[in-house]
Amino acid sequence: MSSNQPELHLQQFSKILNLLSNGKKLESIWYGPPPEEAPTLLFLHEGLGCVSMWRNFPEKLSQQTGCGAMVYSRLGYGNSDACELPRSLNFMHPEGLEVLPEIIVQCKINKCILVGHSDGASIALIYAGENSTESLLGIVTEAPHVFCEQLTIRSIEKVGEQFRSGNLQKLLKKHHGSNIDCAFKGWLDVWLHPDFAEWNIESCLPKIMVPQLVIQGNDDEYGTSAQVEA
């Protein structure tokens, strides 16, 4: 049976992204068709995540949708360059307003759908709130944070205790290697900083003009339905 659908050139490769804004390097991996052939799913990891912690989910989603999938680790995570500590309390804003736009341009992504988890979902919202370009087709946010909840703080305090016990530290070191302090301490110290209780990105939400799929678990230890109702 013949098909009128164009043949997609599927590929998988790793690439080091050189950020012109600060001279740092980010690890990334690409699955599926290149950006000139199909829209790109651009994955933004959680507060303790990185490329490897997505496992095979981006590749599977690429196969099922026919889209390309681009995954990268932010500074201080995975095999990307280290970051400076302490992180700024508004660290998600530069990620969404400076780093992410640079990555999209550098990778020549013409049409993209952002797929963000937790902190990555917040970064996606920040980007979408300030970029109403035709290149952004939509965003998928899994357990996004739009303000700081006491539930989140209490759960992160427990994670800090687990890290100090050694088991969590060993697990995370498999993914972050020498970046373990940047990844964990950088994340923990921001969320537990007294001033971070006032952190809020609700002002970004009314400015988002693209379709959204928002996912929030009923039993999420790090956030409630109030996040998606904001």
N, C-alpha and C positions, 0 to 999 in steps of 0.2 A: 504494500500500500504506500503510495507516495504521500508526501506531506509538504505543505506550503511553508512550514515553519523553518526559519534559517537554522543551519547547523551551528551549535554553540561550541566554542573552543574551550573545553574544560581544562583546568590547570590547578596545580597546587604548588606554591613556592613560598619560601621564607624570605623576608626582606628586612634590611635595617633602614629605618627612616632617620634621616639627618634633619633635625629641626634647625632651621635657619635662625629662628628667633633667639635661641639660647645655645646653639652648638651641641646640644645633647642628642643621643641616639636612642631610638625606640625599637624594640623587636616587634615584628609583625608577621602574619601569615595570611595567605590568600587562598581561597578555595573557589572553584567554579569558573564561570566565564569572566573575561576581563570587562572593565567598565564601559568600553565602547560597544559591547554586545548586549549587555543586560544591566538592569539596576543592581546596586550593590547594597547588601546588608552590612552595616558597619556596627560592630559589636563593642560596647563599652562596659568593662568589667566592674564588679563590686569593689568595696573598700579593701578587701584582702585578696582580690583576684588577680589574674594575669592571663596571658595567652593559654598556657597549658591547663589552667583550671576550668576553661570552657569545655575541655575534653573534645569529643567529636560532635557536639551539638551544632556548631556553626557549619561544619561540613554537611551534616545531615539536612539542615535547613536549606542549605544551598542546593542540594540535590533535589529536594522536594519542591522547591519554589522555582528553580531555574535561574535564580539570582546568583551573582557573585557574593562571596562573604569575605570581609576583611576584618581581621582581629588584631588588636595591638595591645601592648602593655604600657601603661602610663609610667612616667618617670618614677623610679624607686620600686618598681614591681618587676617580677620575673627576670628576664635577661636584658631589660632596658637599663640605661645608665641610672646611677643613683641620684636621689634628689637631696636637696638641702633640708636639714631639720633644724628647728621645728617647722612643720608646714604652716602656711598662713591659714587662718580660720576661714577665709573665703576661697580656699584652694580650688574649689570646683568651678568657680567663675573663670579663671584663666584657662582651665582645661576646656571649658565649653566655648569661650569667646576668642581664644588665641590659638591653643594647640590644635583643637579639632578642625577649625577652618584650614589651618596650614596642612594638616594631614590630607584633607579632602582635595585640596589643590595639588599637593605633591603627588598623590596617587591618581590624579586625573579622573576623579569620580564625578561623573556627570549627573547621575540620578542615584539618590541613596535613601535608604530607610534606616534610621537609627534604632538599634536594639540595645537597650541599657538595663543593667541590673543594679538595684540599690544605689550606691553613689554614682555608678555609671548612668543610671536612669535619671538622676538629678542633673547630671552633666548634659544629658540629651535634652531635658526640658529647658535648661539655660540656653543651650544652642538654639533650639527651635523658637524660643521666645524672642530672640534677637536676629534670626535669619529667616526671612520670609522669601528666600530665593526659590526659583523654580526647580532647583536641583534637589530640594528636600521633598520627598514624596509622602513621608509619614514617619511616625515614631512608635516604637513598642517599648513600654516601660514596665519592668517587673519590679515590684516593691519599691517604687520611687520614694525618696524623702523630699518633702517640700517644706517641712519645718521640723524642729527637734522635739521629739516626744520623750517623756520621762521613761516610758517603756523601753525605748531605744537605749537610753543611757544606762538603765539597770542591766539590760542584757549585755551591753558592751563591757560593763564592769565585771560581769561573770566571765566573759571571754578573756579579759585581762588575767583573771585568776587561773583560768585553764592554761593560758600561755606560760605563766610563771611555773606551773606544775611540770612543764616539759613536754607533755604529749602533743599539744597543739603546735608548739614551737618546732618539733621534729617534722610534723606533717607539712607545715608551711615552708620550712626550709627546703623541702624537696622541690617546691615550685619557685621559690624566690632566691635561693642560694645566698650569695653575699648581700642581697638586698633585704634580708629578713628584718633588720632594724628599721630601714626606711619604710618597708611595707607595713609592719605591725605598729611600731612606735609612732610613725607618722600619722597613721589612722587613729590609733587609740587616743593619743594626746589631744588631737583636735576634737574628737567627739566628747571627751571627758573634760575639756576646758570649760570653766564656769561661764565664760562669755559666749560659748557656742550655743547655749540654751536659747539665745535670741536669734539664731540663724534661721532665715526664712527666704524662700524663693517664690512665694505665691504671686508676687507681682509679675513674674514671667508668664504665668499661665494664660491670662486673657489675650496675650499677644501671639499665642500659637495658632497658626492658621491651617495646619495640615491635619489629616486624620490621625487619631491616636488609638492605640490598643493599650489599655492600662490593666495590669494584672496585680492583684494583691491577695495573698493567702489569708484565710481566716485565722490560722494559728501561727502567724509570723511573729517571731520573738522580737523583731526589730522595728515593727511598725503596725499600725492599725488601719482600718478602713477610713479613718479621718484623713489620711494622706491622700486618698483618691477622691474624697468628697470635698477637698479644699477648693 
